[in-house]
Amino acid sequence: MTIGAVLAAVSLIVPGYDAGIAFYCGALGFRLTEDIDQGRKRWVTVEPPGGGARLVLAQADGPVQQAAIGAQGGGRVWLFLRTDDFDRDHQAMLRAGVVFEEPPRDEVYGRVAVWRDPFGNRWDLIGPPLADPAAAAG
């Protein structure tokens, strides 16, 4: 069986809607695409500047969800932000206070560095591979 669907969004548990919006939209420049009051909760989606799948910011409700903040990936990198200009975006993220766990490194699939959002989620920032991989070994 084949379906004709695309991955439109991923739910990300955050301590509060406004904290999630402040980081993703304020610090990273994501676009707030929806913020709909549903009474008991809000439907909040943000989208990276270059498009792609949206994040549904889900405010933790109760102790089980609160314990899952920053742990949805089980300690692994589980979110991936692709850029067409690694150095530009890496520098912009550093200026915005984003904490990188490592310096950039070059892999066969691209230039990459692991970073954490303020809620503990581990991400990869991934850029294009270097044109000359031998230069990276240099």
C-alpha positions as CSV (number, residue, x, y, z in Angstrom):
1,M,0.0,0.0,0.0
2,T,1.1,3.5,-0.8
3,I,-0.4,6.7,0.7
4,G,-0.2,10.1,-0.8
5,A,0.5,12.1,2.3
6,V,3.3,14.3,3.7
7,L,4.5,14.8,7.3
8,A,2.9,18.1,8.1
9,A,3.7,18.5,11.8
10,V,5.3,17.0,14.9
11,S,4.0,17.6,18.4
12,L,6.6,19.1,20.8
13,I,5.7,19.2,24.5
14,V,6.7,22.5,26.1
15,P,6.3,23.9,29.6
16,G,4.0,26.7,28.2
17,Y,2.8,28.0,24.9
18,D,4.3,31.4,25.3
19,A,7.7,30.0,26.3
20,G,7.7,27.9,23.2
21,I,6.6,30.8,21.0
22,A,9.2,33.1,22.6
23,F,12.0,30.7,21.8
24,Y,11.0,29.3,18.4
25,C,9.7,32.6,17.0
26,G,11.6,35.1,19.0
27,A,15.1,33.5,19.1
28,L,15.0,31.3,16.0
29,G,12.8,33.3,13.7
30,F,10.2,30.6,13.1
31,R,6.8,31.9,11.9
32,L,3.8,31.6,14.2
33,T,1.3,29.9,11.8
34,E,-1.6,29.3,14.2
35,D,-2.5,30.3,17.7
36,I,-6.1,29.3,18.3
37,D,-7.7,29.4,21.8
38,Q,-9.7,26.2,22.3
39,G,-10.8,27.0,25.8
40,R,-8.9,24.4,27.9
41,K,-5.9,24.5,25.5
42,R,-4.5,26.3,22.5
43,W,-3.6,25.0,19.0
44,V,-0.2,26.6,18.4
45,T,1.9,25.8,15.4
46,V,5.2,27.3,14.3
47,E,7.1,26.8,11.1
48,P,10.9,27.2,10.3
49,P,11.7,30.2,8.1
50,G,12.5,27.9,5.1
51,G,9.3,25.9,5.5
52,G,9.0,22.2,6.1
53,A,7.1,20.4,8.8
54,R,5.5,22.5,11.5
55,L,5.9,22.1,15.2
56,V,2.7,21.8,17.2
57,L,3.6,23.3,20.5
58,A,1.8,21.3,23.1
59,Q,1.7,22.7,26.7
60,A,2.4,19.9,29.2
61,D,-0.8,18.9,31.0
62,G,-0.1,16.9,34.1
63,P,2.9,15.1,35.6
64,V,3.4,12.5,32.9
65,Q,3.6,15.2,30.1
66,Q,5.7,17.5,32.3
67,A,8.2,14.7,32.8
68,A,8.3,14.3,29.0
69,I,9.5,17.9,28.4
70,G,12.9,17.6,26.7
71,A,12.8,13.8,26.9
72,Q,10.6,12.9,23.9
73,G,13.6,11.7,22.0
74,G,14.8,9.5,24.8
75,G,18.1,11.5,25.1
76,R,18.9,11.2,21.4
77,V,18.9,13.9,18.7
78,W,15.4,13.6,17.3
79,L,14.7,16.9,15.5
80,F,16.7,18.1,12.5
81,L,16.9,21.6,11.2
82,R,18.3,21.7,7.6
83,T,19.9,24.9,6.3
84,D,21.3,26.0,3.0
85,D,24.0,28.1,4.8
86,F,25.4,26.4,7.9
87,D,27.8,29.1,8.9
88,R,25.1,31.9,8.6
89,D,22.6,30.0,10.7
90,H,25.1,28.6,13.2
91,Q,26.3,32.1,13.9
92,A,22.8,33.5,14.1
93,M,21.8,30.8,16.6
94,L,24.9,31.5,18.7
95,R,24.0,35.2,18.8
96,A,20.5,34.2,19.9
97,G,21.9,32.3,22.8
98,V,21.3,28.8,21.5
99,V,23.5,26.2,23.3
100,F,25.5,23.9,21.0
101,E,26.8,20.7,22.6
102,E,29.7,20.5,20.2
103,P,31.6,22.4,17.5
104,P,30.5,21.9,13.9
105,R,31.7,18.7,12.3
106,D,31.7,17.4,8.7
107,E,29.9,14.2,7.9
108,V,29.2,12.6,4.5
109,Y,25.6,13.9,4.7
110,G,26.6,17.5,5.6
111,R,28.0,19.9,8.1
112,V,26.4,19.3,11.4
113,A,26.3,20.4,15.1
114,V,24.1,19.2,17.9
115,W,22.2,21.8,19.9
116,R,19.5,21.9,22.6
117,D,16.5,24.1,22.8
118,P,15.8,25.6,26.3
119,F,13.4,22.7,27.1
120,G,16.1,20.0,26.7
121,N,15.3,18.7,23.2
122,R,18.3,17.7,21.2
123,W,18.5,18.9,17.6
124,D,20.9,18.7,14.7
125,L,21.6,21.8,12.6
126,I,22.5,20.3,9.2
127,G,24.0,22.2,6.3
128,P,25.2,21.0,2.9
129,P,28.4,18.9,2.7
130,L,31.6,20.7,2.0
131,A,32.4,20.8,-1.7
132,D,35.8,19.3,-1.0
133,P,35.7,16.7,1.8
134,A,39.5,16.5,1.8
135,A,39.5,20.2,2.9
136,A,37.7,19.2,6.1
137,A,40.4,16.7,7.0
138,G,43.0,19.3,6.2
